[in-house]
Amino acid sequence: MEPVWLKKVICKACSAEFLTPRIRSSTLKVKSIDSDFKKNYDCPINPLLYTVTSCPFCNYSARNEEFDKQELDYHPEIIKLASAIKEAKKNIVFPQEKEITTKQAEQKHILAITFYKQYKPPNLNTISGLYMHLAWIFRDEKNIEKEQEYLEKTLEYYIQTYEKGNFIPESIGEPGIMYLIGEINRRLVNYSDAVQWFSKALKHNEIKSYPNIEHMIRDSWEKINEEKKKNEIK
């Protein structure tokens, strides 16, 4: 069975019908997980490229499940933006075929981020996750410059997620968001900031409810010490 298939969908913003590529989850097998939760699959195709659906007519874009299920009746700001793109003929015409290039995946993610920023209030955690996806995509491409560019964007929005306290996923809680902020700082070689966030997370009153997060914090903190010694950073 091929991992990619074409699904017929209807755009909730402009009512256009089109085909969009999707990954069969049954064909995916996780072989490892990075310290910032990136899953690495034993698959010839990168599933991250297929996580966003974009309408080729108005460019309304969202994560696959939300594109399929979320109604826009109470979100006129989304329909207004999609209509403006369509009427101005500024839309990117994505091919309705199985293969997605890295550039197309990047364009779809940026469009989705643009639309998610229009929601009132915007889901900052979702925006953070989409920027993180882009960082992961370019990590797989071994494009360090682009990976770091999107990690910096991810960091900005995870900090906002923590500060606002909205839409924090129950699976990791506030300690998990704080860990991610610290871990991204570590990957950007902002060691001082990373240590500050790790320290705050370990002192959080809910940390004992997330033993896996506590373990990951201590592991990443140890990595900082090792990296400092290796690079003779005092």
C-alpha positions in Angstrom: 0.0 0.0 0.0 1.4 3.4 -1.0 1.9 5.8 2.0 0.4 8.8 0.1 -3.2 9.0 -1.2 -5.3 11.8 -2.6 -8.4 12.9 -0.6 -11.2 14.9 -2.0 -12.0 17.9 0.3 -14.2 21.0 0.3 -12.8 24.3 1.4 -14.8 25.8 4.3 -13.7 29.3 3.3 -14.7 29.3 -0.4 -16.5 26.0 -1.0 -14.1 24.9 -3.7 -13.6 21.1 -4.1 -10.1 19.8 -4.7 -7.8 16.9 -4.1 -5.1 17.1 -1.5 -2.4 14.5 -0.6 -2.5 12.8 2.8 -0.3 10.2 4.5 -1.7 6.9 5.6 -0.8 6.7 9.3 -0.8 2.9 9.1 2.3 3.1 7.0 4.3 5.1 9.5 6.6 3.5 12.0 8.5 5.7 14.5 12.2 4.8 14.8 13.4 7.6 17.1 12.3 10.8 18.8 14.4 13.9 19.1 14.8 15.9 22.3 12.3 18.5 21.1 9.7 15.8 20.3 10.4 15.5 16.6 9.4 11.9 15.5 11.7 10.3 13.0 10.0 7.7 10.8 11.1 4.6 9.0 9.5 5.9 5.8 10.9 7.0 2.4 8.6 10.0 2.5 8.7 12.8 5.1 5.3 12.9 6.7 5.9 16.5 8.0 5.5 17.7 4.4 1.9 16.5 4.4 0.5 17.9 7.7 -1.1 21.0 6.3 -3.9 21.3 3.7 -4.1 24.4 1.5 -6.9 25.4 -0.8 -5.4 26.0 -4.2 -8.2 28.6 -5.0 -8.3 30.9 -1.9 -5.2 29.5 0.0 -7.2 29.0 3.2 -4.8 26.7 5.1 -5.0 24.7 8.3 -3.7 21.5 9.9 -5.3 18.6 8.1 -7.8 17.6 10.8 -8.9 21.2 11.4 -9.2 21.8 7.7 -11.5 18.8 7.4 -13.7 19.4 10.5 -13.5 23.0 11.7 -16.5 25.2 10.5 -15.8 28.9 9.9 -19.3 30.2 10.7 -18.0 32.2 13.7 -14.7 33.2 12.1 -15.5 35.9 9.5 -11.9 37.1 9.7 -10.8 33.9 8.1 -13.3 34.0 5.3 -12.5 37.6 4.7 -8.8 36.9 4.3 -9.4 33.9 2.0 -11.9 35.9 -0.1 -9.4 38.8 -0.5 -6.7 36.4 -1.7 -9.0 34.7 -4.2 -10.4 38.0 -5.5 -7.0 39.6 -5.9 -5.8 36.4 -7.6 -2.8 36.3 -5.2 -3.3 32.6 -4.5 -0.6 30.0 -4.9 -1.9 27.3 -7.2 -0.8 24.1 -5.5 -0.8 21.0 -7.7 -3.5 18.4 -6.9 -1.1 15.5 -6.9 0.6 13.2 -4.4 4.1 14.6 -4.4 4.9 17.7 -2.3 8.2 19.6 -2.5 9.9 21.1 0.5 9.2 24.6 -0.9 5.5 23.8 -1.3 5.3 22.4 2.3 7.0 25.6 3.5 4.5 27.7 1.6 1.5 25.8 3.0 2.8 26.1 6.6 3.4 29.8 6.2 -0.1 30.2 4.8 -1.6 28.2 7.7 0.4 30.3 10.2 -1.0 33.5 8.5 -4.6 32.2 8.9 -4.1 31.0 12.5 -2.8 34.4 13.4 -6.2 35.9 12.3 -8.3 33.9 14.8 -9.6 35.8 17.8 -7.9 34.9 20.0 -5.1 33.2 18.1 -4.0 29.7 19.2 -0.4 30.5 20.0 0.5 26.9 20.7 -0.7 25.9 17.2 1.4 28.6 15.6 4.4 27.5 17.6 3.8 23.9 16.5 3.7 24.9 12.8 6.9 26.9 13.1 8.4 23.9 14.8 7.3 21.7 11.9 9.2 24.0 9.6 12.3 23.7 11.7 12.0 19.9 11.7 11.5 19.8 7.9 14.8 21.8 7.4 16.6 19.7 10.0 15.8 16.7 7.8 17.1 18.7 4.8 20.2 19.4 6.8 19.6 23.1 6.2 21.0 24.5 9.5 20.3 28.2 8.6 16.6 27.6 7.9 16.2 25.3 10.8 17.6 27.9 13.2 15.4 30.6 11.6 12.3 28.7 12.3 13.5 27.6 15.7 13.8 31.3 16.7 10.2 31.8 15.5 9.1 28.7 17.4 10.8 30.1 20.6 9.0 33.4 20.2 5.6 31.8 20.1 6.2 29.2 22.8 7.2 32.1 25.1 3.9 33.8 24.2 2.1 30.6 24.8 3.5 30.3 28.3 2.9 33.9 29.1 -0.7 33.9 28.0 -1.4 30.5 29.5 -3.9 29.6 26.8 -4.2 26.5 24.7 -1.4 24.7 26.7 -1.7 20.9 25.9 -2.6 18.8 28.9 -0.1 16.1 27.7 2.9 18.2 28.7 1.4 21.0 30.7 3.2 24.2 31.7 6.4 22.3 32.6 6.5 20.8 29.1 6.2 24.2 27.4 8.9 25.5 29.7 11.1 22.5 28.8 10.6 23.2 25.1 11.5 26.8 25.5 14.7 25.7 27.3 15.5 23.0 24.8 15.0 25.3 21.8 17.3 27.8 23.5 19.9 25.0 24.0 19.7 24.1 20.3 20.2 27.8 19.5 23.2 27.8 21.9 21.5 30.2 24.2 22.8 28.3 27.2 22.1 30.8 29.9 18.5 31.2 28.8 18.1 27.5 28.5 19.4 26.9 32.1 17.0 29.6 33.4 14.0 27.9 31.8 15.1 24.4 32.9 15.5 25.6 36.4 12.0 27.3 36.4 10.5 24.1 35.0 12.1 21.9 37.7 10.7 24.2 40.4 7.1 24.2 38.9 4.5 22.9 41.3 3.3 20.4 38.6 6.6 19.0 37.6 6.2 15.7 39.5 3.0 15.1 37.5 5.3 14.9 34.4 8.2 12.6 35.3 9.1 12.2 31.6 9.5 16.0 31.3 11.6 16.1 34.4 13.9 13.4 33.1 14.2 15.2 29.7 15.1 18.5 31.5 17.9 16.9 33.5 19.2 15.2 30.4 19.2 18.4 28.3 20.9 20.3 31.2 23.6 17.6 31.2 24.0 18.1 27.5 24.6 21.8 28.0 27.4 21.0 30.5 28.9 18.5 28.0 28.7 21.0 25.1 30.3 23.8 27.2 33.2 21.5 28.1 33.6 20.4 24.5 33.6 23.9 23.1 35.4 25.4 26.1 32.6 27.8 26.8 32.8 29.1 30.4 
